[in-house]
C-alpha cells in the first residue's frame, strides 16, 4: 500500500490508475501539511459491487417489526450515547 499526497495524485492521476489496474496497488490519499489520511483507492472488484438487497441472513422471513406513526428517536438514543 502506498501513500500519495493530493497534489501528487492530481498531477499523476492517470499513472496512479494504471498502477492500480496493473499491479493491484492500493493508495492511501493524504491531505494537508499534517498528511491526514482521508481516502483509499483500491482496485475495482466486481464481486464487491452488490446489486441486490441485503439478505436478512438465516432468519429471513421469520420476523419483522413495525414502527408506529410519529415514532421518533434521536441519533444519541439510537447509538446509546
Secondary structure as GFF3:
##gff-version 3
##sequence-region A 1 81
A	DSSP	beta_strand	2	5	.	.	.	ID=ss1
A	DSSP	alpha_helix	6	11	.	.	.	ID=ss2
A	DSSP	alpha_helix	13	23	.	.	.	ID=ss3
A	DSSP	beta_strand	27	31	.	.	.	ID=ss4
A	DSSP	beta_strand	36	41	.	.	.	ID=ss5
A	DSSP	three_ten_helix	57	59	.	.	.	ID=ss6
A	DSSP	alpha_helix	75	79	.	.	.	ID=ss7
###
